[in-house]
Structure formats: structure tokens, C-alpha cells
Amino acid sequence: MTQTPNSQPTPPAPSQPRRRSPFFPALITLGCAVLLTGGSFFGLVSTCGNWPNSSSQQPANTIFAWAFFGAAALFLAALLWVVVLVVWTFFTAGKKEI
């Protein structure tokens, strides 16, 4: 590129930073909570005596029960997060940020 002695190179136009969606982390959390809840429920059911070679007195039964209740609480919290984001987006959709 040839430049004359008095010309200055023009700087590139500033680009706007890409805005990330707030729904992406909430939906990932919700999906993981569904997987955790389903897996711990399957573990709980499989140690309760409904499957061959299992009994309800196994120590894993208590672990899977607590894991199921914890994962269910996580699922409800993630679901609440998604609902709050939807409501927040609905009410702030018409407003422009300064």
C-alpha cells in the first residue's frame, strides 16, 4: 500500500461487541438439572427392590434419594430462573439501553 507523506491511515470502524443471550446459561442449567434428576431417580428406583439383585436396605438408596431431592430443587430453581428471564425480557423489550 502506497501512502503519500501527508496522509494518515484511517482506523477501522469500531465494532459493537456481540451481546450474549441471557437465556443460554439458564437453559444449560435447566437441561443439566433434568439429566441429574432423571439419573438420580433411575438410581433410586433401581435400588428400591424393583430390579433383580436389589433391596431397599442398600446404602446407595439413601444417597440416590438425597441426590434426587437435590436435583429436583435445582430443576425448580433453574425453571424459576427461565421464567424470570422471560418476564424480564417481556417487560424490557421496548426499552433501549443508553
N, CA, C and O atoms as CSV, one atom per row, in Angstrom:
chain,resi,resn,atom,element,x,y,z
A,1,MET,N,N,0.846,-1.164,0.000
A,1,MET,CA,C,0.000,0.000,0.000
A,1,MET,C,C,0.896,1.232,0.000
A,1,MET,O,O,1.821,1.342,0.805
A,2,THR,N,N,0.616,2.130,-0.889
A,2,THR,CA,C,1.422,3.336,-1.018
A,2,THR,C,C,0.721,4.485,-0.311
A,2,THR,O,O,-0.477,4.704,-0.489
A,3,GLN,N,N,1.467,5.195,0.475
A,3,GLN,CA,C,0.904,6.345,1.173
A,3,GLN,C,C,1.682,7.590,0.797
A,3,GLN,O,O,2.899,7.553,0.615
A,4,THR,N,N,0.980,8.660,0.689
A,4,THR,CA,C,1.655,9.926,0.489
A,4,THR,C,C,2.164,10.412,1.837
A,4,THR,O,O,1.643,9.992,2.870
A,5,PRO,N,N,3.149,11.270,1.858
A,5,PRO,CA,C,3.721,11.670,3.145
A,5,PRO,C,C,2.744,12.360,4.083
A,5,PRO,O,O,2.930,12.286,5.298
A,6,ASN,N,N,1.715,13.025,3.581
A,6,ASN,CA,C,0.797,13.756,4.447
A,6,ASN,C,C,-0.447,12.960,4.823
A,6,ASN,O,O,-1.231,13.427,5.649
A,7,SER,N,N,-0.654,11.798,4.259
A,7,SER,CA,C,-1.889,11.057,4.537
A,7,SER,C,C,-1.720,10.163,5.765
A,7,SER,O,O,-0.669,9.559,5.983
A,8,GLN,N,N,-2.750,10.102,6.529
A,8,GLN,CA,C,-2.789,9.247,7.719
A,8,GLN,C,C,-3.683,8.049,7.420
A,8,GLN,O,O,-4.724,8.209,6.783
A,9,PRO,N,N,-3.301,6.853,7.865
A,9,PRO,CA,C,-4.191,5.709,7.653
A,9,PRO,C,C,-5.447,5.861,8.513
A,9,PRO,O,O,-5.383,6.306,9.659
A,10,THR,N,N,-6.559,5.491,7.949
A,10,THR,CA,C,-7.813,5.611,8.699
A,10,THR,C,C,-7.973,4.398,9.608
A,10,THR,O,O,-7.757,3.265,9.176
A,11,PRO,N,N,-8.347,4.626,10.856
A,11,PRO,CA,C,-8.549,3.497,11.756
A,11,PRO,C,C,-9.807,2.729,11.373
A,11,PRO,O,O,-10.737,3.302,10.805
A,12,PRO,N,N,-9.839,1.459,11.675
A,12,PRO,CA,C,-11.045,0.695,11.353
A,12,PRO,C,C,-12.217,1.170,12.202
A,12,PRO,O,O,-12.038,1.662,13.316
A,13,ALA,N,N,-13.397,1.018,11.665
A,13,ALA,CA,C,-14.604,1.434,12.381
A,13,ALA,C,C,-14.774,0.559,13.617
A,13,ALA,O,O,-14.595,-0.658,13.552
A,14,PRO,N,N,-15.120,1.177,14.737
A,14,PRO,CA,C,-15.304,0.362,15.951
A,14,PRO,C,C,-16.507,-0.567,15.791
A,14,PRO,O,O,-17.579,-0.150,15.353
A,15,SER,N,N,-16.311,-1.787,16.144
A,15,SER,CA,C,-17.407,-2.753,16.021
A,15,SER,C,C,-18.115,-2.879,17.360
A,15,SER,O,O,-17.501,-2.766,18.421
A,16,GLN,N,N,-19.375,-3.108,17.291
A,16,GLN,CA,C,-20.174,-3.293,18.501
A,16,GLN,C,C,-19.892,-4.678,19.075
A,16,GLN,O,O,-19.874,-5.660,18.332
A,17,PRO,N,N,-19.673,-4.771,20.377
A,17,PRO,CA,C,-19.485,-6.109,20.946
A,17,PRO,C,C,-20.775,-6.924,20.827
A,17,PRO,O,O,-21.880,-6.412,21.002
A,18,ARG,N,N,-20.594,-8.180,20.530
A,18,ARG,CA,C,-21.747,-9.048,20.363
A,18,ARG,C,C,-22.407,-9.295,21.704
A,18,ARG,O,O,-21.733,-9.644,22.673
A,19,ARG,N,N,-23.700,-9.122,21.771
A,19,ARG,CA,C,-24.444,-9.312,23.007
A,19,ARG,C,C,-24.829,-10.762,23.158
A,19,ARG,O,O,-25.442,-11.352,22.269
A,20,ARG,N,N,-24.467,-11.330,24.286
A,20,ARG,CA,C,-24.818,-12.728,24.530
A,20,ARG,C,C,-26.213,-12.815,25.112
A,20,ARG,O,O,-26.655,-11.939,25.856
A,21,SER,N,N,-26.882,-13.870,24.764
A,21,SER,CA,C,-28.236,-14.083,25.255
A,21,SER,C,C,-28.196,-14.535,26.716
A,21,SER,O,O,-27.395,-15.402,27.067
A,22,PRO,N,N,-29.041,-13.965,27.569
A,22,PRO,CA,C,-29.077,-14.418,28.964
A,22,PRO,C,C,-29.793,-15.762,29.115
A,22,PRO,O,O,-29.738,-16.383,30.177
A,23,PHE,N,N,-30.461,-16.203,28.056
A,23,PHE,CA,C,-31.184,-17.473,28.141
A,23,PHE,C,C,-30.261,-18.680,28.025
A,23,PHE,O,O,-30.592,-19.760,28.515
A,24,PHE,N,N,-29.115,-18.511,27.387
A,24,PHE,CA,C,-28.230,-19.644,27.145
A,24,PHE,C,C,-27.757,-20.320,28.439
A,24,PHE,O,O,-27.888,-21.539,28.550
A,25,PRO,N,N,-27.215,-19.587,29.424
A,25,PRO,CA,C,-26.811,-20.257,30.664
A,25,PRO,C,C,-27.983,-20.842,31.431
A,25,PRO,O,O,-27.854,-21.894,32.058
A,26,ALA,N,N,-29.136,-20.163,31.385
A,26,ALA,CA,C,-30.306,-20.664,32.107
A,26,ALA,C,C,-30.805,-21.975,31.498
A,26,ALA,O,O,-31.192,-22.893,32.221
A,27,LEU,N,N,-30.795,-22.057,30.179
A,27,LEU,CA,C,-31.262,-23.284,29.530
A,27,LEU,C,C,-30.261,-24.425,29.693
A,27,LEU,O,O,-30.663,-25.585,29.779
A,28,ILE,N,N,-28.977,-24.118,29.736
A,28,ILE,CA,C,-27.976,-25.160,30.007
A,28,ILE,C,C,-28.176,-25.708,31.421
A,28,ILE,O,O,-28.133,-26.920,31.633
A,29,THR,N,N,-28.394,-24.816,32.382
A,29,THR,CA,C,-28.635,-25.243,33.762
A,29,THR,C,C,-29.897,-26.083,33.861
A,29,THR,O,O,-29.923,-27.090,34.569
A,30,LEU,N,N,-30.936,-25.677,33.160
A,30,LEU,CA,C,-32.194,-26.435,33.178
A,30,LEU,C,C,-31.996,-27.821,32.567
A,30,LEU,O,O,-32.509,-28.805,33.100
A,31,GLY,N,N,-31.271,-27.911,31.473
A,31,GLY,CA,C,-31.016,-29.211,30.841
A,31,GLY,C,C,-30.191,-30.132,31.723
A,31,GLY,O,O,-30.477,-31.325,31.825
A,32,CYS,N,N,-29.162,-29.576,32.361
A,32,CYS,CA,C,-28.351,-30.394,33.277
A,32,CYS,C,C,-29.156,-30.850,34.480
A,32,CYS,O,O,-28.976,-31.967,34.965
A,33,ALA,N,N,-30.045,-29.989,34.965
A,33,ALA,CA,C,-30.890,-30.366,36.096
A,33,ALA,C,C,-31.838,-31.506,35.717
A,33,ALA,O,O,-32.108,-32.392,36.528
A,34,VAL,N,N,-32.335,-31.476,34.491
A,34,VAL,CA,C,-33.205,-32.574,34.035
A,34,VAL,C,C,-32.416,-33.884,33.993
A,34,VAL,O,O,-32.913,-34.924,34.426
A,35,LEU,N,N,-31.183,-33.833,33.470
A,35,LEU,CA,C,-30.362,-35.049,33.414
A,35,LEU,C,C,-30.022,-35.566,34.811
A,35,LEU,O,O,-30.081,-36.771,35.058
A,36,LEU,N,N,-29.668,-34.661,35.721
A,36,LEU,CA,C,-29.351,-35.076,37.088
A,36,LEU,C,C,-30.560,-35.666,37.796
A,36,LEU,O,O,-30.445,-36.673,38.494
A,37,THR,N,N,-31.717,-35.042,37.617
A,37,THR,CA,C,-32.931,-35.544,38.255
A,37,THR,C,C,-33.304,-36.908,37.699
A,37,THR,O,O,-33.651,-37.814,38.456
A,38,GLY,N,N,-33.235,-37.061,36.390
A,38,GLY,CA,C,-33.565,-38.347,35.780
A,38,GLY,C,C,-32.603,-39.448,36.194
A,38,GLY,O,O,-33.028,-40.569,36.474
A,39,GLY,N,N,-31.311,-39.141,36.236
A,39,GLY,CA,C,-30.324,-40.145,36.629
A,39,GLY,C,C,-30.450,-40.556,38.079
A,39,GLY,O,O,-30.347,-41.739,38.404
A,40,SER,N,N,-30.672,-39.587,38.956
A,40,SER,CA,C,-30.813,-39.944,40.377
A,40,SER,C,C,-32.135,-40.662,40.629
A,40,SER,O,O,-32.208,-41.519,41.509
A,41,PHE,N,N,-33.179,-40.330,39.872
A,41,PHE,CA,C,-34.441,-41.069,40.023
A,41,PHE,C,C,-34.275,-42.512,39.565
A,41,PHE,O,O,-34.766,-43.432,40.219
A,42,PHE,N,N,-33.591,-42.714,38.450
A,42,PHE,CA,C,-33.341,-44.082,37.985
A,42,PHE,C,C,-32.517,-44.856,39.003
A,42,PHE,O,O,-32.796,-46.026,39.264
A,43,GLY,N,N,-31.491,-44.205,39.590
A,43,GLY,CA,C,-30.702,-44.869,40.619
A,43,GLY,C,C,-31.519,-45.207,41.844
A,43,GLY,O,O,-31.338,-46.270,42.439
A,44,LEU,N,N,-32.422,-44.309,42.233
A,44,LEU,CA,C,-33.286,-44.570,43.391
A,44,LEU,C,C,-34.232,-45.733,43.132
A,44,LEU,O,O,-34.404,-46.605,43.983
A,45,VAL,N,N,-34.838,-45.741,41.962
A,45,VAL,CA,C,-35.780,-46.816,41.631
A,45,VAL,C,C,-35.050,-48.152,41.514
A,45,VAL,O,O,-35.581,-49.188,41.916
A,46,SER,N,N,-33.846,-48.133,40.969
A,46,SER,CA,C,-33.129,-49.394,40.772
A,46,SER,C,C,-32.592,-49.965,42.076
A,46,SER,O,O,-32.256,-51.148,42.118
A,47,THR,N,N,-32.498,-49.174,43.142
A,47,THR,CA,C,-32.042,-49.705,44.429
A,47,THR,C,C,-33.188,-49.943,45.404
A,47,THR,O,O,-32.950,-50.320,46.551
A,48,CYS,N,N,-34.417,-49.733,44.971
A,48,CYS,CA,C,-35.565,-49.905,45.871
A,48,CYS,C,C,-36.157,-51.309,45.850
A,48,CYS,O,O,-37.154,-51.550,46.532
A,49,GLY,N,N,-35.605,-52.212,45.122
A,49,GLY,CA,C,-36.124,-53.574,45.114
A,49,GLY,C,C,-36.954,-53.917,43.902
A,49,GLY,O,O,-37.473,-55.030,43.820
A,50,ASN,N,N,-37.099,-53.017,42.970
A,50,ASN,CA,C,-37.886,-53.289,41.772
A,50,ASN,C,C,-37.079,-54.000,40.698
A,50,ASN,O,O,-37.650,-54.480,39.719
A,51,TRP,N,N,-35.777,-54.078,40.860
A,51,TRP,CA,C,-34.911,-54.713,39.892
A,51,TRP,C,C,-34.311,-55.969,40.520
A,51,TRP,O,O,-34.248,-56.068,41.745
A,52,PRO,N,N,-33.875,-56.918,39.717
A,52,PRO,CA,C,-33.234,-58.107,40.290
A,52,PRO,C,C,-31.964,-57.732,41.062
A,52,PRO,O,O,-31.279,-56.770,40.715
A,53,ASN,N,N,-31.667,-58.486,42.087
A,53,ASN,CA,C,-30.474,-58.305,42.924
A,53,ASN,C,C,-30.420,-56.927,43.595
A,53,ASN,O,O,-29.336,-56.364,43.748
A,54,SER,N,N,-31.542,-56.391,43.987
A,54,SER,CA,C,-31.549,-55.122,44.701
A,54,SER,C,C,-32.467,-55.236,45.909
A,54,SER,O,O,-33.402,-56.037,45.925
A,55,SER,N,N,-32.189,-54.436,46.901
A,55,SER,CA,C,-33.043,-54.400,48.088
A,55,SER,C,C,-33.166,-52.958,48.553
A,55,SER,O,O,-32.350,-52.109,48.194
A,56,SER,N,N,-34.181,-52.689,49.344
A,56,SER,CA,C,-34.413,-51.318,49.786
A,56,SER,C,C,-33.485,-50.918,50.923
A,56,SER,O,O,-33.487,-49.755,51.326
A,57,GLN,N,N,-32.697,-51.836,51.450
A,57,GLN,CA,C,-31.804,-51.533,52.568
A,57,GLN,C,C,-30.381,-51.216,52.121
A,57,GLN,O,O,-29.486,-51.138,52.962
A,58,GLN,N,N,-30.153,-51.035,50.856
A,58,GLN,CA,C,-28.822,-50.716,50.369
A,58,GLN,C,C,-28.462,-49.276,50.732
A,58,GLN,O,O,-29.320,-48.395,50.683
A,59,PRO,N,N,-27.189,-49.026,51.100
A,59,PRO,CA,C,-26.805,-47.654,51.442
A,59,PRO,C,C,-26.908,-46.691,50.259
A,59,PRO,O,O,-27.087,-45.490,50.460
A,60,ALA,N,N,-26.799,-47.191,49.053
A,60,ALA,CA,C,-26.899,-46.315,47.882
A,60,ALA,C,C,-28.308,-45.751,47.737
A,60,ALA,O,O,-28.500,-44.709,47.110
A,61,ASN,N,N,-29.291,-46.433,48.314
A,61,ASN,CA,C,-30.661,-45.972,48.223
A,61,ASN,C,C,-30.807,-44.584,48.850
A,61,ASN,O,O,-31.466,-43.710,48.288
A,62,THR,N,N,-30.189,-44.389,50.012
A,62,THR,CA,C,-30.264,-43.092,50.679
A,62,THR,C,C,-29.527,-42.016,49.876
A,62,THR,O,O,-29.991,-40.880,49.777
A,63,ILE,N,N,-28.401,-42.375,49.316
A,63,ILE,CA,C,-27.630,-41.418,48.523
A,63,ILE,C,C,-28.428,-40.983,47.290
A,63,ILE,O,O,-28.482,-39.798,46.962
A,64,PHE,N,N,-29.040,-41.944,46.618
A,64,PHE,CA,C,-29.831,-41.602,45.433
A,64,PHE,C,C,-31.070,-40.792,45.804
A,64,PHE,O,O,-31.490,-39.923,45.039
A,65,ALA,N,N,-31.663,-41.066,46.974
A,65,ALA,CA,C,-32.837,-40.297,47.403
A,65,ALA,C,C,-32.457,-38.834,47.646
A,65,ALA,O,O,-33.152,-37.928,47.186
A,66,TRP,N,N,-31.359,-38.604,48.364
A,66,TRP,CA,C,-30.924,-37.229,48.600
A,66,TRP,C,C,-30.506,-36.547,47.306
A,66,TRP,O,O,-30.771,-35.361,47.109
A,67,ALA,N,N,-29.857,-37.292,46.432
A,67,ALA,CA,C,-29.463,-36.723,45.136
A,67,ALA,C,C,-30.691,-36.346,44.317
A,67,ALA,O,O,-30.696,-35.321,43.634
A,68,PHE,N,N,-31.730,-37.172,44.385
A,68,PHE,CA,C,-32.950,-36.873,43.645
A,68,PHE,C,C,-33.605,-35.602,44.165
A,68,PHE,O,O,-34.017,-34.752,43.377
A,69,PHE,N,N,-33.705,-35.463,45.482
A,69,PHE,CA,C,-34.339,-34.270,46.041
A,69,PHE,C,C,-33.502,-33.013,45.768
A,69,PHE,O,O,-34.056,-31.945,45.505
A,70,GLY,N,N,-32.188,-33.137,45.828
A,70,GLY,CA,C,-31.328,-32.002,45.499
A,70,GLY,C,C,-31.427,-31.612,44.034
A,70,GLY,O,O,-31.483,-30.427,43.706
A,71,ALA,N,N,-31.450,-32.601,43.155
A,71,ALA,CA,C,-31.560,-32.328,41.723
A,71,ALA,C,C,-32.934,-31.758,41.380
A,71,ALA,O,O,-33.050,-30.903,40.502
A,72,ALA,N,N,-33.974,-32.228,42.069
A,72,ALA,CA,C,-35.317,-31.679,41.843
A,72,ALA,C,C,-35.370,-30.214,42.282
A,72,ALA,O,O,-36.002,-29.393,41.618
A,73,ALA,N,N,-34.711,-29.882,43.397
A,73,ALA,CA,C,-34.654,-28.488,43.841
A,73,ALA,C,C,-33.877,-27.636,42.833
A,73,ALA,O,O,-34.259,-26.500,42.552
A,74,LEU,N,N,-32.797,-28.182,42.296
A,74,LEU,CA,C,-32.029,-27.476,41.273
A,74,LEU,C,C,-32.870,-27.257,40.018
A,74,LEU,O,O,-32.804,-26.194,39.400
A,75,PHE,N,N,-33.650,-28.249,39.648
A,75,PHE,CA,C,-34.527,-28.119,38.490
A,75,PHE,C,C,-35.549,-27.005,38.709
A,75,PHE,O,O,-35.785,-26.194,37.812
A,76,LEU,N,N,-36.150,-26.962,39.889
A,76,LEU,CA,C,-37.143,-25.921,40.169
A,76,LEU,C,C,-36.502,-24.527,40.176
A,76,LEU,O,O,-37.104,-23.562,39.705
A,77,ALA,N,N,-35.285,-24.427,40.711
A,77,ALA,CA,C,-34.592,-23.140,40.713
A,77,ALA,C,C,-34.251,-22.704,39.288
A,77,ALA,O,O,-34.392,-21.528,38.953
A,78,ALA,N,N,-33.805,-23.637,38.448
A,78,ALA,CA,C,-33.490,-23.308,37.056
A,78,ALA,C,C,-34.750,-22.931,36.283
A,78,ALA,O,O,-34.720,-22.037,35.437
A,79,LEU,N,N,-35.849,-23.609,36.573
A,79,LEU,CA,C,-37.115,-23.284,35.922
A,79,LEU,C,C,-37.577,-21.884,36.336
A,79,LEU,O,O,-38.075,-21.123,35.506
A,80,LEU,N,N,-37.414,-21.551,37.603
A,80,LEU,CA,C,-37.747,-20.208,38.073
A,80,LEU,C,C,-36.869,-19.164,37.398
A,80,LEU,O,O,-37.343,-18.083,37.051
A,81,TRP,N,N,-35.587,-19.484,37.210
A,81,TRP,CA,C,-34.653,-18.583,36.533
A,81,TRP,C,C,-35.123,-18.302,35.104
A,81,TRP,O,O,-35.113,-17.152,34.667
A,82,VAL,N,N,-35.533,-19.339,34.379
A,82,VAL,CA,C,-36.002,-19.166,32.999
A,82,VAL,C,C,-37.279,-18.327,32.978
A,82,VAL,O,O,-37.427,-17.452,32.125
A,83,VAL,N,N,-38.199,-18.584,33.903
A,83,VAL,CA,C,-39.453,-17.823,33.941
A,83,VAL,C,C,-39.170,-16.351,34.234
A,83,VAL,O,O,-39.759,-15.474,33.603
A,84,VAL,N,N,-38.276,-16.070,35.182
A,84,VAL,CA,C,-37.931,-14.684,35.493
A,84,VAL,C,C,-37.280,-14.014,34.277
A,84,VAL,O,O,-37.565,-12.850,33.996
A,85,LEU,N,N,-36.424,-14.719,33.564
A,85,LEU,CA,C,-35.813,-14.139,32.363
A,85,LEU,C,C,-36.847,-13.829,31.284
A,85,LEU,O,O,-36.761,-12.799,30.616
A,86,VAL,N,N,-37.823,-14.718,31.115
A,86,VAL,CA,C,-38.867,-14.483,30.111
A,86,VAL,C,C,-39.680,-13.255,30.494
A,86,VAL,O,O,-39.952,-12.408,29.642
A,87,VAL,N,N,-40.075,-13.143,31.762
A,87,VAL,CA,C,-40.856,-11.991,32.211
A,87,VAL,C,C,-40.024,-10.718,32.100
A,87,VAL,O,O,-40.522,-9.687,31.647
A,88,TRP,N,N,-38.757,-10.785,32.511
A,88,TRP,CA,C,-37.872,-9.617,32.436
A,88,TRP,C,C,-37.697,-9.156,30.991
A,88,TRP,O,O,-37.740,-7.959,30.708
A,89,THR,N,N,-37.502,-10.099,30.089
A,89,THR,CA,C,-37.341,-9.758,28.678
A,89,THR,C,C,-38.628,-9.169,28.109
A,89,THR,O,O,-38.584,-8.254,27.287
A,90,PHE,N,N,-39.763,-9.687,28.541
A,90,PHE,CA,C,-41.048,-9.193,28.058
A,90,PHE,C,C,-41.253,-7.722,28.460
A,90,PHE,O,O,-41.718,-6.912,27.658
A,91,PHE,N,N,-40.904,-7.393,29.701
A,91,PHE,CA,C,-41.129,-6.025,30.177
A,91,PHE,C,C,-40.053,-5.050,29.716
A,91,PHE,O,O,-40.316,-3.849,29.653
A,92,THR,N,N,-38.870,-5.514,29.397
A,92,THR,CA,C,-37.815,-4.601,28.966
A,92,THR,C,C,-37.571,-4.653,27.462
A,92,THR,O,O,-36.585,-4.090,26.986
A,93,ALA,N,N,-38.433,-5.307,26.710
A,93,ALA,CA,C,-38.214,-5.455,25.268
A,93,ALA,C,C,-38.337,-4.134,24.524
A,93,ALA,O,O,-37.624,-3.929,23.541
A,94,GLY,N,N,-39.195,-3.249,24.943
A,94,GLY,CA,C,-39.408,-1.988,24.225
A,94,GLY,C,C,-38.437,-0.898,24.601
A,94,GLY,O,O,-38.361,0.118,23.911
A,95,LYS,N,N,-37.692,-1.075,25.673
A,95,LYS,CA,C,-36.778,-0.034,26.139
A,95,LYS,C,C,-35.413,-0.210,25.486
A,95,LYS,O,O,-34.922,-1.326,25.318
A,96,LYS,N,N,-34.813,0.926,25.122
A,96,LYS,CA,C,-33.469,0.881,24.556
A,96,LYS,C,C,-32.458,1.210,25.639
A,96,LYS,O,O,-32.705,2.050,26.504
A,97,GLU,N,N,-31.318,0.538,25.581
A,97,GLU,CA,C,-30.253,0.839,26.529
A,97,GLU,C,C,-29.466,2.035,26.031
A,97,GLU,O,O,-29.245,2.194,24.831
A,98,ILE,N,N,-29.055,2.853,26.945
A,98,ILE,CA,C,-28.275,4.049,26.581
A,98,ILE,C,C,-26.810,3.732,26.612
A,98,ILE,O,O,-25.984,4.603,26.337
